[in-house]
């Protein structure tokens, strides 16, 4: 795995050796709450969702994007089947406007600006937290549409608890995972490996290429991953936590060469890695200090016609120092600093191949009777474009014990990528070192209820984005700050029990308008105005049954909304079941795309049809 094991050991060991000297109280395992960056938060204002390990296994999801697509305000587009380039959007923003963290460490490509969520193995995940709305006041660049934080699996139960799964299904799809988790005394750990492979589908539709250049092959995918997470709580209260995740993948795809002739046997070899070492201690009873260091990698080599043709590698180092001052249970003041360096390595000749960013933030959270407040400010100092300030203000009011009204305001930004600034010039494309950061301003109001029969929420928002970076022109095509967008939306969700069935539903209504001069009033590319999700589950003794419905309205592949770029709306139905032989063993079956629906999320790229998957799981008690 690209010589990463020694680096993982060094980082995990270094964090333990250095931080153990502080000798007071620390909590490390699950202190991060993505919406506030604090383990204790007296208020809950942000619109957020949580996907647990139990839900991942119940839904029998094959990928992270598949899990995320079931949430309000989240949409997914893909260039083909499993493992192909996938974009996850929150509230109509682009995938570059979504910050992705793994165990608190920022991951993604510094050249493309997005994270390869399709390559993060679901078998290595403990839970996923999703926060909708701007969070730049806490995290800096990219958190314009929201934040997705993935936590890897961790032990907990006393002793050594092995687990494994094996699966097989349509299109010669196979998967397997194995691991051991547990705890002893004040320590806990999880060690796991997982793999999957599939022949896949033909990613490109026949009409997308000239007849004599059509490549009717199956574009397969395979992945191998490993994960380690461990922690220890000392008698003096200090807690240490370390994690390592690595995923190696190979993905076949159909592509055109620079001459315009479709390339044969194109594929990419990728690697994703996240390493974290973290500690928390309390110099005083009301003062918690968190220290974290991390390293992440996003590596990709591309091949075509049996020859290497491009490499885009990102390596990122980061460190955080955060101080939380707890004034009773009702008030928390947080002060912190983030430091990050990005380095890229490419076969192209970039004018700059590294940069750093320093971020300083302050946040105040308080609950006063029925009132709650969350306010934050942050200043980022980027090596390329200087300082940038962002802020947020949230308010909640308990109308009753069951009803809460919320309101929020926030600003956010996204720094230009290395591609935006310094992409090597050629006859067709070139970077622009004068391009500026994108900026946004967002407003939100919501109401939620928690009753004996279930829970529900309604959130309405408006997000105005300026200086959107668009690659335009010709000979060469260059990025410019020319576009403006205004996105309005309403998200509704409800969860209850009806006739013994667990019911969870959400609907998103969105008006994602392009406000640039050239396409004023048009829908933003590949955004649907309406989405609906419905999940039904019920247990009948040892047998569990479930069904999911996902529906989305039409969208356009081009900013011009030209008729030839219209992609019709569609609806998908999945069925699932499981049989528990006993508390440790179970057999699961999933039938996806029940009605074999043909649909596209990116024009000319096919999506999988009907498929069935079988999985056997074991978890020691």
ABEGO torsion letter per residue (X at the ends): XGGAAAAAAAAAAAAAAAAAAAGBBBBAAAABBAAAGBABBABBABBBBBBBAAAAAAAGBABAAAAAAABBGBBBBBBEBBGBBBBBBBGGBBAAABBBBBGGBBBEBAAAGBBBAAABBAAABABBBBBBEBAAAAAEBGBAAEBBBBBBBBBABBEBBBBBBBBBBBGGBBBBBBBBBEBBEABBBBBBBBBBBBAEBBABBAAABBAAABBBBBBBBBBBBBBBBBBBBBAAGBBBBBBBBBBBBBBBBBBBBAAGBBBBGBBBBBBBBBBBBBBBBBABAABBBBBBBBBBBBBBBBBBGGBBABBBBBBBBBBBBBBBBBBEAABBBBBBBBBBBBBBBBABBBABABBBBBBBBBBBBBBBEABBBBBBBBBBBBAAAEBBBBBBBBBBBBABAABBBBBBBBBBBBBBBAAAAABBBBAABBBBAABBBBBBBBBBBBBBBBBAAEBBBBBBBBBBBBGBBBBBEBOBBBBBBABBBBBBBBBBBBBBBBGGBBBBBBBBBBBBBBABAAABGBBBBGBBABBBBBBBBBBBEABBBBBBBBBBBBBBABAAGBAAABBBBBBBBBBBBBBBABAABBBBBBBBGAAGBBBBABBGBBBBBBBBBBBBBBBBX
